[in-house]
Amino acid sequence: MKVIEKLEAIKNKELSSSDNLENYLSVIEKKNKDINAFLELGEEKAKGKAEEIDKKIANGDEVGSLAGLVFAIKANINVEDFIISAASKTLENYYGSYNATVIENIIKEDGIIVGITNMDEFAAGSSTESSYYGPTDNPAAPGRIPGGSSGGSAAAIASGMCDIALGSDTGGSIRNPSSHCGVFGFKPTYGAVSRQGLLDLSMSLDQIGPLSGDASGIAIGLNSLISNDPKDSTSLKWDSPNFLDPINKTPEELIAGKKIAIVREFNEVTDSKINGIIDNSLDKITDLGGEILELNFDYIDLCLPTYYLINYVEFFSATRKYDGRKYGSKIEDVCGEEVLRRIEMGSYISQQEFSGKYYKRALQARSLIRTEINKLLDGVDLIAGPTVPKLPHKIGENLEPMEMYAYDVLTVIANLAGIPAASMKAGDVNGIPVGLQLQAKPQDDLKILEAMIALE
Ligand code: GLN
């Protein structure tokens, strides 16, 4: 059942929200031991909330737009009374003492929070293998990484453990695991969703967004997550559209006449089997009356160095508060290899004498990338292409840092440019899911959703 249908069923008393929750809890009970999608559950609180919603519905009282839907939350988003560890030993005993703005939005609309999901330590990774709590398995391709860093959230969706999961995306961490696990994931325009209460990896790139099993779940998630927040200085004042508007339109209505760009350099860096699957989606677009144009992006080689330089510097600065005095342990004493690498590199690059050499140049490259990608988007509605250039590796395979970073080459562009981007399942290579990435101009998030609904 699609998320929108479930919402209707709950409101019409065909399904109680308690039963919806119980169904998920029994799947979690059965599968989480092996998959390790959830780090912590809040069963009692969730059951209480579900009963409260069922009572409201029985009494004919008004309920919120998420009534009875079950949410999973990535471990770097503050939720009161849960351990918000960012999957690091640094914060293993840190209890969220307040709700992030996105959590307030979910609770206000009667969503039910069932638990906290696994991730790469401090969201610095693409495989969920760097979690202090061990890796998460890929439910769609067992034995392989689920992608990352929001691997727990994607695996929770792929294994049927919740309706909607929240992830954060700094360089692809919503889209990459969505691609590897064969689910839908959406990184909104920068500033559309409040970052207040998110433990930042790289604040000028981070954005929270939804993952779900179908496009209606994404639409419902976006409707409640997008809001202006005075507590986040980068929050957009945006009179955002209703993302459910396209849900009853036909695929032809949603695609015909649309101009969709493909980018030659994106395909050149991608595994040919993956390109083959993406071609099927492009054929579908053409069949529905969309026009495909081939464009060029000359700066693909600049993207990863630019992204990682900025990430290191901003992450270094963000981690200075983990000095072991106020809460948690001193980060350098207990963190994993990748987090330490970023802190050390960030500290080095941040030194006054090197700033002109590295950081300032990274910022210049960033503005060049932003300008160029916006130029490409100027004449078209969307850019379509692969989300991740290669298939997920087997858990535990030893990758060099640069090999791990290479997973991100197609996703970091959207974060550097602040544009919306999403991934949906396009097909599979021998059973391993492959994601189609759709990108649009800032605040054209709805265009992406329209295409997702049409292609679903
Ligand atoms: N893999 C990228 C990184 O390690 C992206 C992470 C993310 O989006 N949180 O920085």
Boltz pocket constraint, residues with backbone or C-beta under 6 A from the ligand:
constraints:
  - pocket:
      binder: B
      contacts: [[A, 122], [A, 123], [A, 124], [A, 125], [A, 126], [A, 148], [A, 149], [A, 168], [A, 169], [A, 170], [A, 171], [A, 172], [A, 173], [A, 174], [A, 201], [A, 311], [A, 404], [A, 408]]
      max_distance: 6.0
